[in-house]
Amino acid sequence: MQQKPAPQQPPARVRILDAAHELMFTLGLARTTTKEIARAAGCSEAALYKHFASKEELFIRVLHERLPRLTPLLRSLAAEPGRRTLEENLTEIAHQAALFYDQSFPIAASLYAETQLKRRHDEAMREMGSGAHMPIEELTAYLRAERELGRIAPDADPFAAASLLLGACAQRAFAYDSADTRPAADEFAARLARTLLAGISVAAERT
């Protein structure tokens, strides 16, 4: 009887990202080392550095490729404002943001216990043009584009609105981290979007 060929392993880059995601989520970013990631991925640390320059770059790639797709969503909406209704867009943003912070909060929270490590991490993020503030800037750009189309009130503050929406999503992840349950992401997103919309939309969008 002919033996079936052994299933092929995923490419090294995929294995490294999968291992990094799992370890960062369970151990936290501060306690996860590139050596542990390489071991879990079944490759050498030298092989890891062929694909990723640093643990910080790995962290960014995990955020972009293994967590809910918040940044691509915000960029696509900013590039094409006016698509669908504001309520639909804000609800989708809030839903993705709630899921994103649910998963990213446990990864990054451990940094705050080690001041020097967090400082080095923040410096590396700035050098790579990344950081926790980026979703706020992306959402601000989208809301500003909608304001220019006249779908948001001319006196609305896009930065403040973006900060309120994303801040609420991040706070949901933080406040309910140790609770038995947290508000369901879909219902939370819909309520948050409706409430924010009531404050920033023009009259035609409120009907």
HUJOLIN-V19261 format. One record per helix or strand of 2 or more residues. SS is the DSSP state (A for helix, B for strand). FROM is the first residue (numbers start at 1). TO is the last residue. If there is no record, write none. Layout:
SS&FROM&TO  SS&FROM&TO
This chain:
A&12&27  A&34&41  A&45&51  A&55&65  A&70&79  A&86&113  A&115&127  A&134&148  A&158&175  A&185&200  A&203&206
